[in-house]
Amino acid sequence: MTKRVWTRDEIKTLLQKNDKMVSRSVVKLYEYQTASEQENNNTRESNGVGFNAVDASFLTSIAERVISGRPLTDKQIKATRKAILKYTGQLTEIANLQTAQ
């Protein structure tokens, strides 16, 4: 059986068209933040995964909102989508790692 391999363009299209994908993706990237980064709403380690320093506070708050089960407003989805699109490469890698398991 052949494993599914995602492309950057496919992930980008999903992010642009699917609100649930935006929410799931921000949570997945949040999981790649260190515990310290999650607690402090920032990025301290330059490890190439998770949020960058500019987005850390906003995207952490969005991820925590999604995790708590509270829905995002249309305005929050729009802002999150705009921010999360820069992480398409990371999300493609994550998707392909998960399908390989």
N, CA, C and O atoms as a MOPAC input file, in Angstrom:
PM7 MOZYME 1SCF
protein

 N      0.83800 1    -1.18500 1     0.00000 1
 C      0.00000 1     0.00000 1     0.00000 1
 C      0.88700 1     1.25200 1     0.00000 1
 O      1.79600 1     1.36500 1     0.82200 1
 N      0.63300 1     2.17100 1    -0.89500 1
 C      1.41400 1     3.39900 1    -1.01100 1
 C      0.93000 1     4.42800 1     0.00400 1
 O     -0.27100 1     4.65400 1     0.15800 1
 N      1.87500 1     5.04000 1     0.68600 1
 C      1.54600 1     6.08200 1     1.66300 1
 C      1.27700 1     7.39700 1     0.94200 1
 O      1.92500 1     7.71300 1    -0.05500 1
 N      0.33400 1     8.14300 1     1.44600 1
 C     -0.02600 1     9.44900 1     0.89900 1
 C      1.11100 1    10.42600 1     1.15800 1
 O      1.60400 1    10.50700 1     2.28300 1
 N      1.53900 1    11.16700 1     0.14300 1
 C      2.54500 1    12.21100 1     0.29800 1
 C      1.88200 1    13.54000 1    -0.05900 1
 O      1.39300 1    13.73100 1    -1.17200 1
 N      1.87700 1    14.44400 1     0.90700 1
 C      1.27900 1    15.76100 1     0.72300 1
 C      2.28100 1    16.72000 1     0.10900 1
 O      3.47800 1    16.63200 1     0.38200 1
 N      1.79800 1    17.63500 1    -0.71900 1
 C      2.65300 1    18.68100 1    -1.26600 1
 C      2.34700 1    19.99000 1    -0.54100 1
 O      1.29900 1    20.14000 1     0.08800 1
 N      3.27300 1    20.92300 1    -0.64200 1
 C      3.06000 1    22.25700 1    -0.05200 1
 C      1.80500 1    22.91000 1    -0.63700 1
 O      1.02300 1    23.53000 1     0.08300 1
 N      1.62600 1    22.76200 1    -1.94200 1
 C      0.46500 1    23.37500 1    -2.59500 1
 C     -0.84600 1    22.78900 1    -2.07000 1
 O     -1.82000 1    23.51800 1    -1.88600 1
 N     -0.87300 1    21.48400 1    -1.83000 1
 C     -2.09100 1    20.85700 1    -1.29100 1
 C     -2.39600 1    21.36500 1     0.11600 1
 O     -3.54400 1    21.66700 1     0.44000 1
 N     -1.36600 1    21.45700 1     0.94100 1
 C     -1.56500 1    21.95500 1     2.31000 1
 C     -1.99700 1    23.41800 1     2.26900 1
 O     -2.89900 1    23.81700 1     3.00500 1
 N     -1.37100 1    24.20800 1     1.42700 1
 C     -1.72600 1    25.62300 1     1.30100 1
 C     -3.18700 1    25.77400 1     0.86800 1
 O     -3.91200 1    26.60400 1     1.41600 1
 N     -3.61400 1    24.98800 1    -0.09900 1
 C     -5.00200 1    25.03900 1    -0.56500 1
 C     -5.96800 1    24.67400 1     0.55200 1
 O     -6.99800 1    25.32600 1     0.72400 1
 N     -5.63900 1    23.63600 1     1.31200 1
 C     -6.49000 1    23.25400 1     2.44200 1
 C     -6.59000 1    24.38700 1     3.46300 1
 O     -7.67200 1    24.67500 1     3.97500 1
 N     -5.46500 1    25.02200 1     3.75300 1
 C     -5.47500 1    26.13600 1     4.71200 1
 C     -6.31900 1    27.30400 1     4.19800 1
 O     -7.01000 1    27.96100 1     4.97700 1
 N     -6.26600 1    27.55800 1     2.91100 1
 C     -7.00000 1    28.67800 1     2.33400 1
 C     -8.50700 1    28.42600 1     2.29200 1
 O     -9.29200 1    29.37400 1     2.33200 1
 N     -8.91600 1    27.16500 1     2.21200 1
 C    -10.32600 1    26.85300 1     1.98700 1
 C    -11.04600 1    26.20800 1     3.15800 1
 O    -12.27600 1    26.16100 1     3.16700 1
 N    -10.31800 1    25.71500 1     4.13900 1
 C    -10.92800 1    24.88900 1     5.17200 1
 C    -10.63200 1    25.45500 1     6.56200 1
 O     -9.49800 1    25.39300 1     7.03800 1
 N    -11.66300 1    26.00500 1     7.20600 1
 C    -11.50500 1    26.58500 1     8.54200 1
 C    -11.04000 1    25.54800 1     9.55900 1
 O    -10.23500 1    25.86200 1    10.43600 1
 N    -11.53300 1    24.32800 1     9.45600 1
 C    -11.13800 1    23.28000 1    10.40300 1
 C     -9.64200 1    22.97100 1    10.26300 1
 O     -8.96600 1    22.69700 1    11.25500 1
 N     -9.14000 1    23.01600 1     9.04400 1
 C     -7.70800 1    22.79200 1     8.80900 1
 C     -6.87900 1    23.88200 1     9.47700 1
 O     -5.80800 1    23.60100 1    10.01400 1
 N     -7.35700 1    25.11300 1     9.44900 1
 C     -6.65900 1    26.21600 1    10.10500 1
 C     -6.57100 1    25.94100 1    11.60400 1
 O     -5.50100 1    26.06700 1    12.19900 1
 N     -7.69000 1    25.56700 1    12.21200 1
 C     -7.71700 1    25.28800 1    13.65300 1
 C     -6.82600 1    24.10900 1    14.00800 1
 O     -6.05600 1    24.17800 1    14.96600 1
 N     -6.92300 1    23.03600 1    13.25100 1
 C     -6.10700 1    21.84900 1    13.52700 1
 C     -4.62100 1    22.14200 1    13.35300 1
 O     -3.78900 1    21.64900 1    14.11500 1
 N     -4.30000 1    22.93900 1    12.35500 1
 C     -2.89300 1    23.25000 1    12.07700 1
 C     -2.26600 1    24.10800 1    13.16400 1
 O     -1.11800 1    23.88100 1    13.54600 1
 N     -3.00100 1    25.08700 1    13.66400 1
 C     -2.43600 1    25.93700 1    14.71700 1
 C     -2.19700 1    25.11100 1    15.98500 1
 O     -1.21400 1    25.33300 1    16.69200 1
 N     -3.08300 1    24.16700 1    16.27200 1
 C     -2.88900 1    23.29300 1    17.43700 1
 C     -1.68200 1    22.38300 1    17.21300 1
 O     -0.88600 1    22.17100 1    18.12800 1
 N     -1.54400 1    21.85000 1    16.01300 1
 C     -0.41400 1    20.95900 1    15.72000 1
 C      0.91500 1    21.70600 1    15.87500 1
 O      1.85700 1    21.17100 1    16.46000 1
 N      1.00000 1    22.92000 1    15.36300 1
 C      2.22700 1    23.70500 1    15.52400 1
 C      2.47400 1    24.05400 1    16.99000 1
 O      3.61500 1    24.05400 1    17.45000 1
 N      1.40900 1    24.34700 1    17.71100 1
 C      1.50400 1    24.63600 1    19.15200 1
 C      2.12700 1    23.44300 1    19.88500 1
 O      2.92400 1    23.62300 1    20.80500 1
 N      1.76700 1    22.24800 1    19.48100 1
 C      2.32200 1    21.04300 1    20.11000 1
 C      3.83400 1    20.94400 1    19.91400 1
 O      4.51900 1    20.27800 1    20.68900 1
 N      4.34900 1    21.60000 1    18.88900 1
 C      5.79100 1    21.59300 1    18.63400 1
 C      6.53200 1    22.66800 1    19.41600 1
 O      7.76300 1    22.67300 1    19.43900 1
 N      5.80900 1    23.57300 1    20.05300 1
 C      6.44700 1    24.54700 1    20.94400 1
 C      6.91700 1    23.80400 1    22.19500 1
 O      6.30000 1    22.81700 1    22.59500 1
 N      7.99000 1    24.26400 1    22.80700 1
 C      8.41900 1    23.66600 1    24.07000 1
 C      7.42600 1    24.05300 1    25.16500 1
 O      6.65000 1    24.99400 1    24.99800 1
 N      7.45000 1    23.33300 1    26.27700 1
 C      6.54600 1    23.63900 1    27.38800 1
 C      6.75000 1    25.07000 1    27.87200 1
 O      5.78300 1    25.76700 1    28.18000 1
 N      7.99500 1    25.50500 1    27.94000 1
 C      8.30600 1    26.87100 1    28.35800 1
 C      7.71500 1    27.88500 1    27.38600 1
 O      7.15000 1    28.89700 1    27.80100 1
 N      7.84700 1    27.61100 1    26.10200 1
 C      7.30200 1    28.51700 1    25.09400 1
 C      5.77400 1    28.57700 1    25.18800 1
 O      5.18200 1    29.64900 1    25.06000 1
 N      5.15000 1    27.43800 1    25.40700 1
 C      3.69700 1    27.40500 1    25.55300 1
 C      3.24800 1    28.22200 1    26.76800 1
 O      2.28900 1    28.99100 1    26.68600 1
 N      3.93500 1    28.05300 1    27.87300 1
 C      3.56600 1    28.74900 1    29.11000 1
 C      3.77100 1    30.25400 1    29.00900 1
 O      2.99900 1    31.03100 1    29.57300 1
 N      4.80800 1    30.66200 1    28.29300 1
 C      5.15800 1    32.08100 1    28.22900 1
 C      4.67800 1    32.79400 1    26.97100 1
 O      4.95600 1    33.97800 1    26.78100 1
 N      3.95300 1    32.07100 1    26.10500 1
 C      3.43100 1    32.66200 1    24.86400 1
 C      4.52200 1    33.32100 1    24.02300 1
 O      4.32200 1    34.39800 1    23.46000 1
 N      5.67300 1    32.66500 1    23.94600 1
 C      6.74900 1    33.22200 1    23.13500 1
 C      7.58700 1    32.10100 1    22.53800 1
 O      7.32900 1    30.92100 1    22.77300 1
 N      8.56900 1    32.47800 1    21.78200 1
 C      9.50800 1    31.52300 1    21.20100 1
 C     10.88100 1    31.84900 1    21.74700 1
 O     11.36500 1    32.97300 1    21.61400 1
 N     11.50500 1    30.85600 1    22.36500 1
 C     12.82800 1    31.06200 1    22.95700 1
 C     13.90700 1    30.27000 1    22.25100 1
 O     15.08100 1    30.64000 1    22.27800 1
 N     13.50700 1    29.17900 1    21.61900 1
 C     14.48300 1    28.31600 1    20.98800 1
 C     14.35800 1    28.40700 1    19.47400 1
 O     13.25600 1    28.36100 1    18.92700 1
 N     15.47200 1    28.53400 1    18.82100 1
 C     15.48400 1    28.55300 1    17.35500 1
 C     15.69400 1    27.12200 1    16.87900 1
 O     16.80500 1    26.72300 1    16.52800 1
 N     14.58700 1    26.34500 1    16.87500 1
 C     14.68300 1    24.93500 1    16.53100 1
 C     13.97800 1    24.58700 1    15.22400 1
 O     13.90700 1    23.41800 1    14.84500 1
 N     13.45700 1    25.60200 1    14.53500 1
 C     12.85100 1    25.36800 1    13.23600 1
 C     11.47100 1    24.75700 1    13.26300 1
 O     10.92500 1    24.40900 1    12.21600 1
 N     10.89400 1    24.61900 1    14.45900 1
 C      9.54700 1    24.07100 1    14.56700 1
 C      8.70200 1    24.95200 1    15.47100 1
 O      9.22100 1    25.66900 1    16.32700 1
 N      7.40900 1    24.89000 1    15.27200 1
 C      6.50600 1    25.71500 1    16.06200 1
 C      6.42000 1    27.11200 1    15.48600 1
 O      6.74600 1    27.34500 1    14.32200 1
 N      5.97500 1    28.03700 1    16.32200 1
 C      5.74600 1    29.41700 1    15.89000 1
 C      7.03200 1    30.23800 1    15.91000 1
 O      7.95600 1    29.94800 1    16.67000 1
 N      7.07900 1    31.26500 1    15.06700 1
 C      8.19800 1    32.19200 1    15.15200 1
 C      7.89500 1    33.23200 1    16.23000 1
 O      6.77700 1    33.28500 1    16.74300 1
 N      8.86600 1    34.04300 1    16.56900 1
 C      8.72300 1    34.99900 1    17.66900 1
 C      7.61500 1    36.01900 1    17.42300 1
 O      6.93800 1    36.43800 1    18.36200 1
 N      7.42900 1    36.41500 1    16.17800 1
 C      6.40900 1    37.41800 1    15.85300 1
 C      5.00600 1    36.87500 1    16.09900 1
 O      4.13800 1    37.59900 1    16.58600 1
 N      4.77700 1    35.60300 1    15.76500 1
 C      3.43700 1    35.01200 1    15.84100 1
 C      3.14400 1    34.28800 1    17.15000 1
 O      1.99100 1    33.95100 1    17.42000 1
 N      4.15400 1    34.04700 1    17.95900 1
 C      4.00800 1    33.15000 1    19.11100 1
 C      2.87300 1    33.53800 1    20.04900 1
 O      2.06900 1    32.68200 1    20.41800 1
 N      2.78900 1    34.77700 1    20.43600 1
 C      1.76400 1    35.17700 1    21.39700 1
 C      0.35900 1    34.98400 1    20.83000 1
 O     -0.49500 1    34.37000 1    21.47000 1
 N      0.12800 1    35.50800 1    19.63400 1
 C     -1.20300 1    35.40600 1    19.02400 1
 C     -1.58800 1    33.95500 1    18.74300 1
 O     -2.67600 1    33.51800 1    19.11900 1
 N     -0.70400 1    33.21000 1    18.08600 1
 C     -1.06000 1    31.84800 1    17.71500 1
 C     -1.16500 1    30.92500 1    18.92500 1
 O     -1.95200 1    29.97800 1    18.91000 1
 N     -0.38800 1    31.18400 1    19.96400 1
 C     -0.53600 1    30.41200 1    21.20200 1
 C     -1.91800 1    30.63800 1    21.79000 1
 O     -2.57800 1    29.68500 1    22.20500 1
 N     -2.36200 1    31.88300 1    21.83200 1
 C     -3.69200 1    32.16200 1    22.39000 1
 C     -4.78600 1    31.50100 1    21.54300 1
 O     -5.77600 1    31.01400 1    22.08800 1
 N     -4.61800 1    31.48000 1    20.24000 1
 C     -5.59100 1    30.83200 1    19.35600 1
 C     -5.58700 1    29.32200 1    19.59100 1
 O     -6.64600 1    28.70500 1    19.70700 1
 N     -4.39800 1    28.73300 1    19.66200 1
 C     -4.30000 1    27.28600 1    19.89200 1
 C     -4.94500 1    26.89700 1    21.21600 1
 O     -5.67900 1    25.91100 1    21.28700 1
 N     -4.67700 1    27.65800 1    22.24800 1
 C     -5.25800 1    27.35300 1    23.55800 1
 C     -6.77500 1    27.49400 1    23.53400 1
 O     -7.47700 1    26.73600 1    24.20400 1
 N     -7.28200 1    28.44200 1    22.78100 1
 C     -8.73100 1    28.60800 1    22.63300 1
 C     -9.33500 1    27.37300 1    21.94400 1
 O    -10.35400 1    26.84300 1    22.38700 1
 N     -8.69800 1    26.92700 1    20.86400 1
 C     -9.19200 1    25.75400 1    20.14200 1
 C     -9.13700 1    24.51900 1    21.03500 1
 O    -10.09400 1    23.74600 1    21.08600 1
 N     -8.02600 1    24.33000 1    21.73800 1
 C     -7.86100 1    23.18100 1    22.62500 1
 C     -8.92900 1    23.16800 1    23.71300 1
 O     -9.40800 1    22.10300 1    24.10400 1
 N     -9.29900 1    24.33800 1    24.19800 1
 C    -10.30500 1    24.41700 1    25.26600 1
 C    -11.72500 1    24.17300 1    24.74800 1
 O    -12.67300 1    24.08100 1    25.52900 1
 N    -11.86200 1    24.07000 1    23.41400 1
 C    -13.17400 1    23.79100 1    22.84300 1
 C    -13.99000 1    25.01400 1    22.48500 1
 O    -15.14600 1    24.89900 1    22.07700 1
 N    -13.39300 1    26.18700 1    22.63700 1
 C    -14.11800 1    27.41100 1    22.28300 1
 C    -13.93400 1    27.69200 1    20.80000 1
 O    -12.80900 1    27.65600 1    20.30100 1
 N    -15.01000 1    27.96700 1    20.09400 1
 C    -14.90300 1    28.21100 1    18.65400 1
 C    -14.22200 1    29.54100 1    18.35500 1
 O    -14.26000 1    30.47500 1    19.15500 1
 N    -13.60900 1    29.59800 1    17.20400 1
 C    -12.99600 1    30.84000 1    16.75100 1
 C    -14.03400 1    31.68600 1    16.02700 1
 O    -14.91000 1    31.16000 1    15.34000 1
 N    -13.92900 1    32.98800 1    16.18700 1
 C    -14.80100 1    33.89100 1    15.45600 1
 C    -14.32200 1    33.97400 1    14.00400 1
 O    -13.21300 1    33.54700 1    13.68500 1
 N    -15.15100 1    34.51500 1    13.14700 1
 C    -14.73900 1    34.69400 1    11.74700 1
 C    -13.48900 1    35.56200 1    11.65500 1
 O    -12.60700 1    35.29400 1    10.84000 1
 N    -13.40800 1    36.59300 1    12.47900 1
 C    -12.25300 1    37.48600 1    12.48300 1
 C    -10.99300 1    36.72900 1    12.93100 1
 O     -9.91800 1    36.92000 1    12.36100 1
 N    -11.12800 1    35.87700 1    13.94300 1
 C     -9.98300 1    35.10000 1    14.41500 1
 C     -9.52800 1    34.08700 1    13.36300 1
 O     -8.32900 1    33.88600 1    13.17100 1
 N    -10.48500 1    33.45200 1    12.68500 1
 C    -10.13500 1    32.50600 1    11.61800 1
 C     -9.36600 1    33.22600 1    10.51800 1
 O     -8.35100 1    32.72600 1    10.03200 1
 N     -9.84900 1    34.39200 1    10.12800 1
 C     -9.20200 1    35.15800 1     9.05800 1
 C     -7.77000 1    35.53100 1     9.44500 1
 O     -6.84800 1    35.36300 1     8.64600 1
 N     -7.58300 1    36.03300 1    10.65900 1
 C     -6.24400 1    36.43000 1    11.11700 1
 C     -5.32900 1    35.21800 1    11.28300 1
 O     -4.14400 1    35.28100 1    10.95600 1
 N     -5.87900 1    34.12300 1    11.79000 1
 C     -5.08800 1    32.90500 1    11.97100 1
 C     -4.68100 1    32.33000 1    10.62600 1
 O     -3.54200 1    31.90100 1    10.44600 1
 N     -5.61200 1    32.32200 1     9.68400 1
 C     -5.29700 1    31.81500 1     8.33700 1
 C     -4.14600 1    32.61700 1     7.73200 1
 O     -3.21300 1    32.04500 1     7.16900 1
 N     -4.21500 1    33.92200 1     7.84800 1
 C     -3.16200 1    34.78500 1     7.29500 1
 C     -1.80800 1    34.44900 1     7.92700 1
 O     -0.80000 1    34.35600 1     7.22700 1
 N     -1.78700 1    34.27000 1     9.23800 1
 C     -0.53700 1    33.97900 1     9.94600 1
 C     -0.03200 1    32.56800 1     9.66000 1
 O      1.17000 1    32.36100 1     9.48900 1
 N     -0.93600 1    31.60400 1     9.60900 1
 C     -0.53200 1    30.19900 1     9.52900 1
 C     -0.02100 1    29.80700 1     8.14700 1
 O      0.69800 1    28.81800 1     8.01100 1
 N     -0.38500 1    30.57100 1     7.12800 1
 C      0.06600 1    30.22900 1     5.77600 1
 C      1.58800 1    30.23100 1     5.64300 1
 O      2.13100 1    29.52000 1     4.79700 1
 N      2.27900 1    31.01400 1     6.46100 1
 C      3.74300 1    31.02800 1     6.38800 1
 C      4.37000 1    29.75000 1     6.93400 1
 O      5.57200 1    29.53000 1     6.78800 1
 N      3.55400 1    28.91100 1     7.56200 1
 C      4.03400 1    27.65500 1     8.14100 1
 C      3.70100 1    26.45100 1     7.25200 1
 O      3.76800 1    25.30700 1     7.70000 1
 N      3.34500 1    26.71400 1     6.00100 1
 C      2.95200 1    25.64100 1     5.08400 1
 C      4.03300 1    24.56500 1     4.97300 1
 O      3.72000 1    23.37500 1     4.94100 1
 N      5.28800 1    24.96800 1     4.91700 1
 C      6.38800 1    23.99700 1     4.82900 1
 C      6.43500 1    23.07400 1     6.03300 1
 O      6.52600 1    21.85500 1     5.88400 1
 N      6.37300 1    23.65000 1     7.22300 1
 C      6.36500 1    22.84500 1     8.44400 1
 C      5.16600 1    21.91400 1     8.48000 1
 O      5.28900 1    20.74000 1     8.83000 1
 N      4.00700 1    22.44400 1     8.11700 1
 C      2.78500 1    21.64200 1     8.15800 1
 C      2.82900 1    20.50100 1     7.14700 1
 O      2.29700 1    19.42100 1     7.40100 1
 N      3.45900 1    20.74000 1     6.00700 1
 C      3.62100 1    19.67600 1     5.00900 1
 C      4.51200 1    18.57100 1     5.56800 1
 O      4.21300 1    17.38700 1     5.41400 1
 N      5.60500 1    18.96200 1     6.21500 1
 C      6.49600 1    17.97600 1     6.84000 1
 C      5.76400 1    17.17600 1     7.90400 1
 O      5.90800 1    15.95500 1     7.97100 1
 N      4.98400 1    17.84900 1     8.73100 1
 C      4.23900 1    17.18700 1     9.79500 1
 C      3.22100 1    16.21500 1     9.19700 1
 O      3.09600 1    15.08200 1     9.66100 1
 N      2.50900 1    16.65000 1     8.18700 1
 C      1.50200 1    15.78900 1     7.55000 1
 C      2.16000 1    14.54200 1     6.97800 1
 O      1.63500 1    13.43600 1     7.11300 1
 N      3.30000 1    14.72300 1     6.34600 1
 C      3.98700 1    13.57500 1     5.74400 1
 C      4.61100 1    12.65900 1     6.78300 1
 O      4.70200 1    11.45200 1     6.55900 1
 N      5.03700 1    13.19700 1     7.90400 1
 C      5.52600 1    12.35600 1     9.00100 1
 C      4.40000 1    11.50500 1     9.56500 1
 O      4.58400 1    10.32300 1     9.85700 1
 N      3.23600 1    12.11600 1     9.71600 1
 C      2.10200 1    11.40400 1    10.29700 1
 C      1.57600 1    10.31500 1     9.36800 1
 O      1.15700 1     9.25600 1     9.83500 1
 N      1.59100 1    10.56000 1     8.06500 1
 C      1.10800 1     9.53200 1     7.14100 1
 C      2.11700 1     8.40100 1     7.00000 1
 O      1.76100 1     7.29400 1     6.59600 1
 N      3.37100 1     8.67700 1     7.33200 1
 C      4.40900 1     7.63800 1     7.24800 1
 C      4.34700 1     6.67700 1     8.43000 1
 O      4.89500 1     5.57700 1     8.36100 1
 N      3.69200 1     7.07500 1     9.50000 1
 C      3.64100 1     6.24100 1    10.71300 1
 C      2.58400 1     5.16500 1    10.61600 1
 O      2.41300 1     4.38100 1    11.55000 1

